[in-house]
Amino acid sequence: MDDLTYKLAISLLPGIGPIKARKLVSYVGSIEGIFKEKVSALEKIPGIGSILASKVNIDNVLDSAKKESEFISKYNIRPYFYLDSDYPKSLQKYDDSPLMIFVKGEFDFNKGKFISMVGTRKMSHYGGELCEKMISDLVKAGFKPTIVSGLAYGVDHCAHNAALNNGLKTLAVLGHGLDMIYPSSHKELAKKIIENGALVTEFASSSKRDAANFVRRNRIIAALSTATVVVETPVKGGSLITAEFAVQYSKDVFTFPGRVGDKNSAGCNYLIKTNRAALIENADDLIYALSWEKSKKSPLQAQVFVELNPDEEKIVQLLREQEFVNVDSIVYESKLPINKVLALLFNLEFNNIVKALPGRMYKLIND
């Protein structure tokens, strides 16, 4: 049995979520070993116990994993396990993130900026205008973030469409497996997203379409993004759940204010009133709040006047591949001594090519 089958199997275990599954892998030392370990040994792992330990050796879990592996191969789906190098780094930070995600489309989760845009399914004309203008204005300002949403009616549909219409990549995070598209009326939109981004889900093809799954997918929308923008939502909208996840993950949340008494803006006003979200009125507010300020000189312009040496070019290339990079990572990837890296970064910062951030992080200016 191959490695993928075991990875799929642990993600399909009933009653064992991401946190307990990670604990199993950590204690046993390998994924395959979990299914070959005795129940008596597994039940001694803290937090597992005899009931959960007995579920590991259920034969039909491995059978289901084999079928899922065949489905993945047949439909050219990319599986990402949490220990894989190309698993989204933005998800790896959180214990409750999916053990595995399934992706339809070619996409690099570890490169570029990500903004999630969510809101009510019963979007008003005003909400649609806010959504479209926000995305088009970000592009006009010179930024190309990936737009993340949930492929639902209303704001989600608007955000995906606006992203595609403005030449941006977009991710649709689903609350079901990739054997279907819900709502079915969004199949054509889903095809366009696959060509210019990806469909993402933590649910296997055999999963039932359950309301609770759509709540779970909201945490992925929040975790994948640098910030969440709530465009328009009532006080009981699913967007508030996404915003709450974003707050728990220490992500920035932004929303547009609405008129008092306007049902579709009641949730937005609530987020502002309870300090869960910052008030924004346009793309400039978002750009300013996220420190995406445009430089007077772009890196390309700067290089016209400053000739970079090979070591500087190496660092610039590393920064192009990721939005933010820690000094230690630069040292490791460049294989240059720390003192030299710091000197190079200082010179690049002086020439307005890179910007220093808190936590010994650096970013390329206006790349």
C-alpha positions in Angstrom: 0.0 0.0 0.0 1.5 3.4 -1.0 2.1 6.4 1.2 -0.8 8.4 -0.2 -3.3 5.7 0.8 -2.1 5.9 4.4 -2.3 9.7 4.4 -5.9 9.5 3.0 -6.8 6.8 5.6 -5.8 8.9 8.6 -7.8 11.8 7.3 -10.8 9.6 6.9 -10.7 8.0 10.4 -14.1 8.6 12.1 -14.0 10.5 15.3 -10.4 11.5 15.0 -10.0 15.1 13.8 -6.9 17.0 12.8 -5.6 17.6 16.3 -5.8 14.0 17.5 -4.5 12.7 14.2 -1.4 15.0 14.5 -0.9 13.6 18.0 -1.0 10.0 16.6 1.6 10.8 13.9 3.8 12.5 16.5 3.7 9.6 19.0 3.9 6.7 16.5 6.5 8.4 14.3 5.0 7.5 10.9 1.7 7.5 9.2 1.9 3.9 8.1 2.9 2.8 11.6 -0.4 4.1 13.0 -2.3 1.4 11.1 0.2 -1.3 12.1 0.4 -0.4 15.8 -1.5 -2.5 18.3 -4.6 -1.0 19.8 -3.1 -1.4 23.3 -0.3 0.8 22.4 -2.4 3.5 20.7 -4.8 3.8 23.6 -2.0 4.9 25.8 -1.4 8.0 23.8 -2.8 11.0 25.7 -6.2 12.1 24.4 -6.7 8.9 22.3 -8.1 6.3 24.6 -9.5 2.8 23.9 -12.5 3.9 21.8 -10.6 6.1 19.4 -7.7 3.6 19.3 -10.0 0.8 18.1 -11.2 2.9 15.2 -7.7 3.1 13.7 -7.8 -0.6 12.7 -11.1 -0.5 10.9 -10.5 -2.2 7.6 -13.0 -0.2 5.5 -11.1 3.0 6.2 -8.1 1.7 4.2 -10.6 0.4 1.5 -12.1 3.9 1.4 -8.7 5.4 1.2 -7.8 3.2 -1.8 -11.0 4.3 -3.6 -10.3 8.0 -2.9 -6.7 7.5 -4.3 -8.2 6.2 -7.5 -10.6 9.1 -7.7 -7.7 11.6 -7.2 -5.7 9.9 -10.0 -8.7 9.7 -12.4 -9.6 13.4 -12.1 -6.1 14.9 -11.8 -6.7 16.2 -8.3 -3.7 17.3 -6.2 -3.6 16.1 -2.6 -1.6 18.1 0.0 -0.8 16.4 3.3 0.1 18.7 6.2 3.6 17.3 6.3 4.2 17.9 2.6 6.6 20.7 1.6 4.0 22.3 -0.7 1.2 22.2 1.8 0.1 25.8 2.4 2.3 27.4 5.0 -0.6 29.7 6.0 -2.5 26.6 7.2 0.4 24.8 8.9 0.4 27.4 11.6 -2.9 26.1 13.1 -3.5 22.8 14.9 -7.1 22.6 13.6 -6.1 23.0 10.0 -6.9 20.1 7.7 -4.7 17.1 7.6 -5.1 17.0 3.9 -6.6 19.3 1.3 -7.6 18.3 -2.2 -7.0 20.8 -5.0 -8.3 21.0 -8.5 -6.1 23.4 -10.6 -2.5 24.3 -10.6 -1.7 26.8 -7.8 1.2 27.8 -5.6 -0.2 28.4 -2.1 3.1 29.8 -0.7 3.5 32.7 -3.1 1.9 36.1 -3.2 -0.8 38.0 -1.3 -4.2 36.5 -0.3 -7.4 38.4 0.5 -10.6 36.6 1.4 -13.8 38.4 0.5 -17.1 37.0 2.0 -20.6 38.1 2.6 -24.3 37.4 2.3 -25.8 35.2 -0.3 -28.5 37.8 -0.7 -26.2 40.5 -1.9 -27.7 43.9 -2.7 -26.7 46.0 -5.7 -24.8 48.2 -3.3 -22.8 45.2 -2.0 -22.0 44.1 -5.5 -20.6 47.6 -6.3 -18.5 47.6 -3.2 -17.1 44.1 -4.0 -16.3 44.8 -7.6 -14.8 48.3 -7.0 -12.6 47.0 -4.2 -11.0 44.4 -6.4 -10.7 46.6 -9.5 -9.1 49.4 -7.4 -6.6 47.0 -5.9 -5.5 46.1 -9.4 -5.4 49.7 -10.5 -3.1 50.5 -7.5 -0.7 47.9 -8.8 -1.5 44.9 -6.5 -2.5 41.4 -7.6 -3.7 39.5 -4.6 -5.3 36.1 -4.9 -9.0 36.4 -4.0 -10.3 33.7 -1.7 -14.0 32.9 -1.2 -16.5 30.1 -0.9 -18.3 29.7 -4.3 -21.7 30.5 -2.7 -24.3 32.8 -4.1 -24.1 36.6 -3.6 -20.8 38.1 -2.4 -18.8 34.9 -3.0 -19.9 34.7 -6.6 -19.2 38.4 -7.1 -15.7 38.2 -5.6 -14.7 35.2 -7.8 -16.1 36.9 -10.9 -14.5 40.2 -10.2 -11.2 38.6 -9.6 -11.3 36.7 -12.9 -12.5 39.9 -14.8 -9.5 41.8 -13.4 -7.0 39.2 -14.3 -6.5 37.9 -10.7 -6.2 34.3 -9.5 -9.0 33.2 -7.2 -9.5 30.2 -4.8 -12.9 28.7 -4.1 -12.9 26.8 -0.8 -15.7 24.2 -0.9 -17.8 22.6 1.8 -17.9 19.2 0.0 -15.8 16.9 -2.1 -14.6 17.5 -5.6 -17.1 15.0 -7.0 -19.7 17.7 -7.2 -20.2 21.5 -7.4 -22.6 23.3 -5.1 -24.6 25.2 -6.1 -24.8 23.4 -9.4 -25.5 26.7 -11.2 -21.9 27.7 -10.5 -20.3 24.9 -12.5 -19.2 27.2 -15.3 -17.7 29.6 -12.8 -15.9 26.7 -11.2 -14.4 25.7 -14.5 -13.0 29.2 -15.0 -11.6 29.2 -11.4 -9.8 26.0 -12.1 -8.1 27.7 -15.1 -7.2 30.8 -13.1 -6.7 29.5 -9.6 -8.1 26.4 -7.9 -10.9 24.7 -6.1 -9.9 23.7 -2.6 -11.5 21.3 -0.1 -10.7 19.2 2.9 -13.5 16.8 2.1 -13.1 13.5 0.3 -15.3 12.7 -2.7 -17.4 10.3 -0.5 -18.3 13.1 1.9 -22.0 14.0 2.3 -23.0 17.6 1.7 -23.6 18.6 5.3 -24.3 22.1 6.7 -21.6 21.7 9.3 -19.0 21.2 6.6 -19.7 24.7 5.3 -18.9 26.1 8.7 -15.7 24.1 8.8 -14.6 25.3 5.4 -14.9 28.9 6.7 -11.8 28.4 8.9 -9.8 27.5 5.7 -11.0 30.7 4.0 -9.8 32.7 7.0 -6.5 30.9 7.5 -5.4 31.0 3.8 -5.7 34.8 3.7 -3.6 37.7 5.0 -6.9 39.5 5.8 -10.6 38.9 5.5 -13.0 41.5 4.0 -16.6 41.2 5.0 -18.5 43.1 2.2 -22.1 42.8 3.4 -23.8 40.5 5.9 -26.7 40.2 8.3 -26.0 39.5 12.0 -26.4 35.7 11.6 -24.6 35.3 8.3 -21.9 32.6 7.8 -19.5 35.5 7.1 -19.4 36.3 10.8 -18.1 32.8 11.4 -15.3 33.4 8.9 -14.5 36.7 10.6 -14.5 35.0 14.0 -12.0 32.4 12.7 -9.9 35.2 11.3 -9.9 36.9 14.7 -8.9 33.7 16.4 -6.0 33.2 14.0 -4.9 36.8 14.7 -5.7 37.9 11.1 -6.9 41.3 10.1 -10.6 41.7 9.5 -12.1 44.6 7.6 -15.7 45.5 6.7 -17.7 48.3 5.1 -20.0 50.3 7.4 -23.7 50.3 6.5 -26.8 52.3 7.3 -28.5 51.8 10.7 -31.4 49.4 10.2 -30.1 48.0 7.0 -30.4 44.2 7.4 -27.5 43.4 5.1 -25.2 45.7 6.9 -26.2 44.8 10.4 -23.5 42.2 10.7 -20.8 44.6 9.4 -21.8 47.2 11.9 -21.7 44.6 14.6 -18.2 43.6 13.7 -17.1 47.2 13.9 -19.0 47.9 17.1 -17.4 44.9 18.9 -13.9 45.7 17.6 -13.7 42.5 15.5 -13.2 44.4 12.3 -11.7 47.6 11.2 -13.8 50.0 9.2 -12.8 50.6 5.5 -14.4 52.6 2.8 -12.2 51.7 -0.2 -9.2 49.9 -1.5 -6.8 52.6 -0.3 -7.9 52.0 3.3 -7.1 48.3 2.9 -3.8 49.0 1.2 -2.8 51.4 4.0 -3.9 49.1 6.8 -1.9 46.2 5.4 1.2 48.3 4.8 1.0 47.7 1.1 2.0 51.3 0.4 3.4 51.9 -3.0 7.0 53.0 -3.1 8.2 55.9 -5.2 10.7 53.5 -6.8 9.8 49.9 -7.7 12.5 47.2 -7.5 12.8 47.3 -11.3 13.2 51.1 -11.3 15.7 50.9 -8.5 17.7 48.3 -10.4 18.1 50.8 -13.2 20.1 53.0 -10.9 21.6 50.3 -8.6 23.4 47.4 -10.1 22.9 44.4 -7.9 25.7 42.0 -7.2 25.1 38.2 -7.4 24.4 37.8 -3.7 21.9 40.7 -3.7 20.2 39.2 -6.7 20.0 35.9 -4.8 18.2 37.6 -1.9 15.8 39.5 -4.2 14.9 36.3 -5.9 14.1 34.6 -2.6 11.9 37.6 -1.6 10.1 37.4 -4.9 9.1 33.8 -4.2 7.3 34.6 -0.9 5.4 37.6 0.5 7.5 37.8 3.7 10.8 36.1 4.6 12.5 35.8 7.9 16.3 36.6 8.1 17.0 33.0 9.3 15.2 31.6 6.2 17.2 33.9 4.0 20.4 32.7 5.6 19.4 29.1 5.2 18.2 29.4 1.6 21.1 31.6 0.3 23.8 29.7 2.2 25.4 33.0 3.1 26.7 33.9 6.6 24.3 35.9 8.8 26.6 38.9 9.0 26.8 39.1 5.2 23.0 38.7 4.8 22.4 41.5 7.2 24.8 43.8 5.4 23.2 42.9 2.0 19.7 43.5 3.4 20.8 46.9 4.8 22.1 47.9 1.4 18.9 46.7 -0.4 16.8 48.6 2.2 18.8 51.7 1.7 18.3 51.5 -2.1 14.5 51.1 -1.5 14.4 47.6 -2.9 13.3 45.8 0.3 11.5 46.8 3.5 12.2 45.6 7.1 9.2 44.4 9.1 8.8 43.4 12.7 10.0 40.0 13.7 13.2 40.1 11.6 11.0 39.8 8.5 11.7 41.4 5.1 9.5 41.9 2.0 10.2 43.2 -1.5 8.9 46.7 -2.1 6.1 46.9 -4.7 7.0 43.7 -6.4 
